[in-house]
Amino acid sequence: MSTTAHLERAAVGLGALTVGTGPAVVIGGSGADARWISLRDRHGEVPAAESVVAARAEGAGPLLVEPSSAGDLPVIAESADGVVVGAAWMRDSELVRATARLGLPVLVQRASSATLEEWLAVAGHCAAEGNDQIMLCESGRAHPDGATFDLALMRAARTRSGRPVLADLGADPALAAAAIAAGADGLLLDPGVTEQDALAAREATRIVGAVTRREEPDSVSAARDAIDRVDAALAVLLERRAELAGTIQRLKPVGGFAGRDAVRERQVVAEMARRAPVLGEARLAPIMNAVIEAGLHLAEERRSAPAERD
Ligand SMILES: C=C(O[C@@H]1C=C(C(=O)O)C=C[C@H]1O)C(=O)O
């Protein structure tokens, strides 16, 4: 993606959360960056105000609400941070327009039969009501084994509209990494997803997003948060690298420090410098030396105390 495209991307503010620029977000149940509920699930059996108050009490952070009818809109306007246009009624243009007029950020889910044009037209209806805080959510179709969503369509929506896009994973975090790698600015999970699954989606989002999303933080705390995400990815890779280096120590005729191979180590640094040209070989060499030595120490410790291995 060019820098210009990045800067021109529309971001949507959801309470204190920004969707579209910066880190990818997870909207789901507890453990997510934001939560949502659908008043349709309760079919008017529970008054809208009661449902929203209960959802608020269940956790902090931004809350999005899907109305079950126009009658729910005043309560949503009063107490939600955003509103969901559900896949089941994205073609109800009267309700879509009334929803947009609340002035809250709108998340537009794609009905599984809707084309890209129809989907973008719904965003257009919202914009026509003066609401430009629109996110597009690729929902695909739920089936017993998970969700089928169209990542190519999601990408096209992002490119064509310049708006943030989300992928609806349903209750299964398994495709979180794939969706983020495909360019999703966030993930939607079912409101009732377990905290463990929400955290798994969030972790995948952080790790993959650290590699695929360019961030331009403008404060110390935002930059530290971004560094934390990069370090999360580094930690996973360092651990994996140490395991592989340990395997090699066991396979080589002479392992550990005694079997150190300076030629191979220089190749490792040179290859890394191709991908990290700003750091370059001179700065990478001491970093990799420390990494390699940590791996060798670990391998030697494990060799002398194999019982401690897990
Ligand atoms: C893993 C090996 O053993 C040592 C550790 C290395 C590493 O961590 O990359 C590289 C060369 C060796 O000094 C190897 O020989 O490949």
The ligand as an SDF file (V2000), in Angstrom:
LIG
                    3D

 16 16  0  0  0  0  0  0  0  0999 V2000
   22.1100  -23.4960   14.8460 C   0  0  0  0  0  0  0  0  0  0  0  0
   23.3880  -23.7250   14.5530 C   0  0  0  0  0  0  0  0  0  0  0  0
   24.3930  -23.6700   15.5160 O   0  0  0  0  0  0  0  0  0  0  0  0
   24.9590  -22.4340   15.8960 C   0  0  0  0  0  0  0  0  0  0  0  0
   23.8770  -21.4530   16.0800 C   0  0  0  0  0  0  0  0  0  0  0  0
   23.4450  -20.6810   15.0080 C   0  0  0  0  0  0  0  0  0  0  0  0
   22.1490  -19.9590   15.0550 C   0  0  0  0  0  0  0  0  0  0  0  0
   21.5460  -19.8580   16.1330 O   0  0  0  0  0  0  0  0  0  0  0  0
   21.7010  -19.5020   13.9870 O   0  0  0  0  0  0  0  0  0  0  0  0
   24.2330  -20.6180   13.8390 C   0  0  0  0  0  0  0  0  0  0  0  0
   25.4220  -21.2720   13.7440 C   0  0  0  0  0  0  0  0  0  0  0  0
   26.0040  -22.0080   14.8730 C   0  0  0  0  0  0  0  0  0  0  0  0
   26.9770  -21.1960   15.4790 O   0  0  0  0  0  0  0  0  0  0  0  0
   23.8060  -24.0310   13.1680 C   0  0  0  0  0  0  0  0  0  0  0  0
   24.9460  -24.5300   13.0150 O   0  0  0  0  0  0  0  0  0  0  0  0
   23.0430  -23.8270   12.2320 O   0  0  0  0  0  0  0  0  0  0  0  0
  1  2  2  0
  2  3  1  0
  2 14  1  0
  3  4  1  0
  4  5  1  0
  4 12  1  0
  5  6  2  0
  6  7  1  0
  6 10  1  0
  7  8  2  0
  7  9  1  0
 10 11  2  0
 11 12  1  0
 12 13  1  0
 14 15  2  0
 14 16  1  0
M  END
$$$$
